[in-house]
Amino acid sequence: MNCLKKLKVLGESARYDLCNYVEPGIETYLSGKAPGIYNSTSPNGQCIPLLKVLMTNKCSNDCKYCMNSRSSKLERYEFTPMELSNLFLDYFNKGYVEGLFLSSGASKEMESSMEKEIDVARILRDYGYAGYIHLKILPGTSYELIKRAMSLANRVSINIESATPDGFEELTSTKNFKIDILRRMNWINKLSKKDPDLAPSGQTTQFIVGATDENDEDILKRTQLLYDKYEIKRSYFSAFNPLKDTPLENSIAPHPKRTSRLYQADFLLNSYGFSLDELVFDDAGNIETEIDPKYSFAMNNMDLFPIEINEASFEELLKIPGIGKISAQKIIILRKRGIRIKKLEELKNLGVAIKRAEPFIKLNKSYQSVLNF
């Protein structure tokens, strides 16, 4: 089989490994040029096309949700490191891609599978490629191989999949939550601290949302632990998809907005200074899907509102629906210049979503609107 045919299969198989937040249902693969090209977004909003592919879909693990599980009845393919390196360089030289996101199934010789990923990165660096490489660390990878991967990659990641050991055991019997996942995350963190040049963009992880009965509170508690203990840079939330010919094919997919709400809640916790106990969960421990978690917080804490825009601290401004970090910074800068905001139009010009913010603010002690309950 030629490389392009392999890429069609192994590029499709890689789509469930996330490297970017994407609204459910939005296609991010760029089918107009060639297979395997995926649009990622940098922190500054710049679009970065990546070649996103598996080294192989051969796998000895039994993850119940996964199309590449050892029990799945599908044709198995594998790139050699040289094949994939040449294919990437061809894409790169044609201007199709700017970086590589490489993952792999874990064959029975798991260390060998990880070594082949590393070999691709080594070959590319030897050829002079200095751009972005993200390597997926396979569960159970040895310390030395992780160190080698980090010496070549800009970013590494290992998928945690579940928030709890019990949930993890529901999904697989061939991996251990604490040993194969958390211990490896800890190694990555320690290596990064010892040498900041190793995977300088840090590590990320991914949860499978809805494959078990874990609730949103379980997931967000785990993300906080990962950020605090292992300094994870980003958590991604992949909505469980009941795929045909997998053990969970008859299970029910989560609500379409569930992962979106988790991303929003995660953002509040890690960028907006919210604490976990400020988020609103229902009796089942889940975030309401019909309204975003920041608005839900405001609605459930009306004793804190309305907030006077011209006197509020930066932290207080971030609690207001419709006000983001950039608009809050602009408000503070104007205040330092002695400029008071008098009209809603002025807030709008600063980037505030007026319709969302109005019921929760005052301007010069004056209410702007009230909520109708």
C-alpha positions as CSV (number, residue, x, y, z in Angstrom):
1,M,0.0,0.0,0.0
2,N,1.4,3.5,-0.9
3,C,1.8,6.2,1.7
4,L,-1.2,8.3,0.6
5,K,-3.5,5.3,1.1
6,K,-2.1,4.7,4.5
7,L,-2.5,8.4,5.4
8,K,-6.2,8.3,4.5
9,V,-6.7,5.5,7.0
10,L,-4.3,6.6,9.8
11,G,-5.2,10.3,9.4
12,E,-8.9,9.4,9.9
13,S,-7.9,7.2,12.9
14,A,-6.1,10.2,14.5
15,R,-9.1,12.5,14.5
16,Y,-10.1,11.5,18.1
17,D,-6.8,12.8,19.5
18,L,-7.5,16.5,20.1
19,C,-4.9,19.2,20.0
20,N,-7.3,22.1,19.8
21,Y,-10.7,23.1,21.2
22,V,-13.4,22.5,18.5
23,E,-17.1,23.0,18.8
24,P,-18.9,19.6,18.5
25,G,-19.9,19.0,14.9
26,I,-17.5,21.4,13.3
27,E,-15.2,19.7,10.8
28,T,-11.6,20.7,11.3
29,Y,-9.9,18.4,8.8
30,L,-9.0,20.3,5.6
31,S,-10.1,17.9,2.9
32,G,-9.6,20.4,0.1
33,K,-5.8,19.9,-0.1
34,A,-4.8,16.4,1.0
35,P,-5.7,13.9,3.7
36,G,-4.5,14.2,7.3
37,I,-4.3,18.1,7.5
38,Y,-5.9,19.5,10.6
39,N,-6.5,23.1,11.6
40,S,-5.2,23.9,15.0
41,T,-5.3,27.3,16.7
42,S,-2.4,29.0,18.6
43,P,-3.1,30.9,21.9
44,N,-3.0,34.1,19.9
45,G,-5.8,32.9,17.6
46,Q,-3.5,32.1,14.6
47,C,-4.6,29.1,12.5
48,I,-1.9,26.5,12.2
49,P,-2.3,23.6,9.8
50,L,-0.9,20.3,11.2
51,L,-0.3,16.9,9.8
52,K,-2.2,14.8,12.3
53,V,-1.8,11.1,12.0
54,L,-1.2,7.8,13.7
55,M,2.1,5.9,13.3
56,T,0.0,2.7,13.3
57,N,-3.5,1.6,14.1
58,K,-2.2,-1.7,15.4
59,C,-3.0,-1.8,19.1
60,S,-2.8,-4.3,21.9
61,N,-5.0,-2.3,24.3
62,D,-8.7,-3.0,24.8
63,C,-10.1,0.6,25.2
64,K,-13.9,0.0,24.9
65,Y,-14.6,3.3,23.1
66,C,-11.8,3.2,20.6
67,M,-12.0,2.3,16.9
68,N,-8.4,1.0,17.1
69,S,-8.9,-1.3,20.0
70,R,-7.4,-4.8,19.6
71,S,-10.9,-6.3,19.3
72,S,-12.0,-4.0,16.5
73,K,-12.4,-5.7,13.1
74,L,-10.5,-3.3,10.9
75,E,-7.5,-3.4,8.6
76,R,-4.3,-2.6,10.3
77,Y,-1.6,-0.3,8.8
78,E,1.7,1.1,9.8
79,F,4.1,3.7,8.6
80,T,7.9,3.3,8.8
81,P,9.6,6.3,10.4
82,M,11.2,7.2,7.0
83,E,7.9,6.9,5.1
84,L,6.1,9.3,7.5
85,S,9.1,11.7,7.7
86,N,9.2,12.0,3.9
87,L,5.5,12.4,3.7
88,F,5.5,15.2,6.3
89,L,8.4,17.0,4.6
90,D,6.6,16.8,1.3
91,Y,3.5,18.4,2.9
92,F,5.7,21.0,4.6
93,N,7.6,21.9,1.5
94,K,4.4,22.4,-0.4
95,G,3.1,24.7,2.3
96,Y,0.3,22.4,3.3
97,V,1.3,22.2,6.9
98,E,3.3,24.0,9.5
99,G,3.6,21.3,12.2
100,L,3.2,17.6,13.1
101,F,0.9,16.0,15.7
102,L,1.9,12.3,15.9
103,S,0.2,9.6,17.9
104,S,0.2,5.8,17.6
105,G,-1.5,2.6,18.6
106,A,0.4,0.6,21.1
107,S,1.5,-2.7,19.6
108,K,2.5,-5.7,21.8
109,E,6.1,-4.2,21.7
110,M,4.9,-0.9,23.1
111,E,8.4,0.5,23.6
112,S,9.0,-0.2,19.9
113,S,5.8,1.8,19.0
114,M,7.0,4.8,21.0
115,E,10.5,4.5,19.5
116,K,9.1,4.7,16.0
117,E,7.3,8.0,16.9
118,I,10.6,9.3,18.3
119,D,12.4,8.2,15.2
120,V,10.1,10.3,13.0
121,A,10.9,13.4,15.2
122,R,14.6,12.7,15.1
123,I,14.7,12.3,11.3
124,L,12.9,15.6,10.9
125,R,15.2,17.4,13.2
126,D,18.2,15.8,11.4
127,Y,16.9,17.1,8.1
128,G,16.8,20.6,9.6
129,Y,13.1,20.9,10.3
130,A,12.8,23.3,13.3
131,G,9.1,23.7,13.5
132,Y,6.3,22.4,15.8
133,I,6.2,18.7,16.8
134,H,3.6,17.3,19.2
135,L,4.3,13.7,20.3
136,K,1.7,11.6,22.0
137,I,3.3,9.6,24.8
138,L,2.0,6.0,25.0
139,P,0.8,4.8,28.4
140,G,3.5,2.8,30.1
141,T,6.4,4.4,28.2
142,S,9.7,4.2,29.9
143,Y,11.4,7.2,31.6
144,E,14.3,7.2,29.1
145,L,12.0,7.2,26.0
146,I,9.9,10.0,27.5
147,K,13.1,12.0,27.9
148,R,14.1,11.3,24.3
149,A,10.7,12.3,23.0
150,M,10.8,15.6,25.0
151,S,14.2,16.4,23.7
152,L,12.8,16.4,20.2
153,A,9.2,17.7,20.6
154,N,7.8,21.1,21.4
155,R,4.9,19.5,23.2
156,V,4.0,16.1,24.5
157,S,0.8,14.6,25.9
158,I,-0.6,11.5,27.4
159,N,-4.4,10.8,27.5
160,I,-5.9,10.4,30.9
161,E,-9.3,9.4,29.4
162,S,-11.1,9.2,32.7
163,A,-11.3,11.4,35.8
164,T,-11.2,8.5,38.3
165,P,-9.4,5.2,38.6
166,D,-12.8,3.4,38.7
167,G,-13.9,5.1,35.5
168,F,-10.6,4.2,33.9
169,E,-11.1,0.6,34.8
170,E,-14.5,0.6,33.1
171,L,-12.9,1.6,29.8
172,T,-9.8,-0.7,29.7
173,S,-8.2,-3.7,31.5
174,T,-4.8,-3.3,29.8
175,K,-3.7,0.0,31.4
176,N,-3.3,1.2,35.0
177,F,-4.5,4.7,35.9
178,K,-1.9,5.5,38.5
179,I,1.1,3.7,37.0
180,D,0.7,4.1,33.2
181,I,-0.9,7.6,33.2
182,L,-0.3,9.6,36.4
183,R,3.3,8.4,37.0
184,R,4.2,9.3,33.4
185,M,2.6,12.7,33.8
186,N,4.7,13.2,36.9
187,W,7.9,12.2,35.0
188,I,7.1,14.7,32.3
189,N,6.6,17.4,34.8
190,K,9.9,16.7,36.7
191,L,11.9,16.5,33.4
192,S,10.4,19.9,32.3
193,K,11.5,21.4,35.6
194,K,14.9,19.9,35.4
195,D,15.4,21.1,31.9
196,P,13.0,23.8,30.4
197,D,14.3,23.0,26.9
198,L,12.6,19.6,27.0
199,A,9.2,19.9,25.4
200,P,9.2,23.7,26.0
201,S,5.4,24.0,25.3
202,G,4.7,21.6,28.1
203,Q,2.3,18.7,28.3
204,T,-1.5,18.4,27.7
205,T,-4.1,15.6,28.3
206,Q,-7.5,14.5,27.1
207,F,-10.7,13.2,28.7
208,I,-13.3,11.0,27.1
209,V,-16.5,12.6,28.2
210,G,-19.7,10.5,28.6
211,A,-18.3,7.0,28.1
212,T,-18.7,6.3,31.9
213,D,-21.0,7.7,34.5
214,E,-18.4,10.2,35.7
215,N,-20.0,13.7,36.1
216,D,-18.7,17.1,35.3
217,E,-17.6,17.8,38.9
218,D,-15.5,14.6,38.8
219,I,-13.8,15.8,35.6
220,L,-13.2,19.3,36.7
221,K,-11.8,18.2,40.1
222,R,-9.3,16.0,38.2
223,T,-8.3,18.8,35.9
224,Q,-7.5,21.0,38.9
225,L,-5.4,18.3,40.4
226,L,-3.5,17.9,37.1
227,Y,-2.9,21.6,36.7
228,D,-1.7,21.9,40.4
229,K,0.3,18.7,40.7
230,Y,1.7,18.1,37.2
231,E,1.4,21.6,35.7
232,I,-0.6,20.4,32.7
233,K,-0.9,23.2,30.2
234,R,-4.3,22.3,28.8
235,S,-7.0,19.7,29.2
236,Y,-9.1,18.6,26.1
237,F,-12.5,17.1,26.3
238,S,-13.5,14.7,23.6
239,A,-17.2,13.8,23.5
240,F,-17.7,10.0,23.6
241,N,-18.9,8.7,20.3
242,P,-20.5,5.2,20.3
243,L,-18.7,3.7,17.4
244,K,-20.0,0.6,15.5
245,D,-18.1,-2.6,16.3
246,T,-16.8,-1.4,19.7
247,P,-18.1,-2.7,23.0
248,L,-19.8,0.6,23.7
249,E,-21.6,0.9,20.3
250,N,-25.0,0.8,22.0
251,S,-24.2,3.3,24.7
252,I,-25.7,6.9,24.6
253,A,-23.6,9.8,23.5
254,P,-23.4,12.8,25.9
255,H,-25.4,16.0,25.4
256,P,-24.0,17.9,22.4
257,K,-23.2,20.9,24.5
258,R,-21.6,19.1,27.4
259,T,-18.0,19.3,26.2
260,S,-18.5,23.0,25.3
261,R,-19.6,23.7,28.9
262,L,-16.7,21.8,30.3
263,Y,-14.3,23.9,28.2
264,Q,-16.0,27.1,29.5
265,A,-15.8,25.9,33.1
266,D,-12.2,24.9,32.7
267,F,-11.4,28.3,31.3
268,L,-13.1,30.1,34.3
269,L,-11.1,28.0,36.7
270,N,-7.7,28.5,35.0
271,S,-7.9,31.9,33.4
272,Y,-10.6,33.9,35.2
273,G,-9.8,33.1,38.9
274,F,-13.0,31.1,39.7
275,S,-12.8,28.4,42.2
276,L,-14.5,25.0,41.8
277,D,-17.0,25.7,44.6
278,E,-18.2,28.8,42.7
279,L,-19.3,26.7,39.7
280,V,-23.0,25.6,39.7
281,F,-23.7,21.9,39.4
282,D,-27.0,20.1,39.3
283,D,-28.0,17.3,41.7
284,A,-26.2,14.8,39.4
285,G,-22.9,16.9,39.6
286,N,-23.2,18.2,36.0
287,I,-23.1,21.7,34.6
288,E,-26.3,23.0,33.1
289,T,-26.1,22.7,29.3
290,E,-28.5,25.4,28.3
291,I,-26.6,28.4,29.8
292,D,-22.9,28.9,30.1
293,P,-21.3,28.4,33.6
294,K,-20.3,32.1,34.0
295,Y,-23.9,33.2,33.5
296,S,-25.1,30.4,35.8
297,F,-22.8,31.6,38.5
298,A,-24.1,35.2,38.2
299,M,-27.7,34.0,38.3
300,N,-27.1,32.0,41.4
301,N,-25.1,34.8,43.2
302,M,-27.3,37.8,42.7
303,D,-26.3,39.2,46.1
304,L,-22.9,40.0,44.5
305,F,-24.6,42.0,41.7
306,P,-24.9,44.5,40.1
307,I,-21.3,45.5,40.2
308,E,-20.2,49.2,39.7
309,I,-18.0,49.2,36.7
310,N,-16.1,52.3,37.7
311,E,-15.1,50.9,41.1
312,A,-14.8,47.1,40.5
313,S,-11.4,45.3,40.8
314,F,-10.1,43.4,37.8
315,E,-11.1,40.1,39.6
316,E,-14.7,41.4,40.1
317,L,-15.0,42.5,36.5
318,L,-14.1,39.0,35.4
319,K,-17.1,37.7,37.3
320,I,-19.5,39.7,35.1
321,P,-21.1,37.9,32.2
322,G,-20.1,39.5,28.9
323,I,-16.8,40.9,30.2
324,G,-13.6,39.1,29.2
325,K,-10.0,39.6,30.3
326,I,-9.2,42.0,27.4
327,S,-12.2,44.3,28.0
328,A,-11.6,44.1,31.8
329,Q,-8.0,45.3,31.3
330,K,-9.2,48.1,29.1
331,I,-11.6,49.3,31.8
332,I,-8.8,49.3,34.4
333,I,-6.5,51.2,32.1
334,L,-9.1,53.9,31.5
335,R,-9.7,54.2,35.2
336,K,-6.0,54.7,35.9
337,R,-6.1,57.5,33.4
338,G,-9.0,59.1,35.4
339,I,-11.6,58.2,32.8
340,R,-15.0,57.0,34.1
341,I,-17.3,55.1,31.9
342,K,-20.7,56.7,31.6
343,K,-22.6,54.9,28.8
344,L,-23.2,51.4,27.7
345,E,-21.9,52.3,24.2
346,E,-18.5,53.0,25.7
347,L,-18.4,49.5,27.2
348,K,-19.5,48.1,23.9
349,N,-16.6,49.9,22.2
350,L,-14.3,48.2,24.7
351,G,-15.5,44.7,23.6
352,V,-18.1,44.1,26.3
353,A,-21.1,42.0,25.3
354,I,-23.7,44.5,26.5
355,K,-26.8,42.3,26.4
356,R,-25.2,39.8,28.7
357,A,-23.6,42.3,31.0
358,E,-26.4,44.9,31.4
359,P,-28.4,43.1,34.3
360,F,-25.2,42.7,36.3
361,I,-23.7,46.1,36.2
362,K,-24.0,49.7,37.4
363,L,-22.6,52.8,35.7
364,N,-22.0,55.7,38.0
365,K,-24.3,54.1,40.6
366,S,-27.1,53.7,38.0
367,Y,-28.7,50.3,37.2
368,Q,-28.6,49.5,33.5
369,S,-31.3,46.9,33.4
370,V,-32.8,44.2,35.5
371,L,-33.5,40.5,35.1
372,N,-37.0,39.3,34.8
373,F,-37.5,36.2,36.8
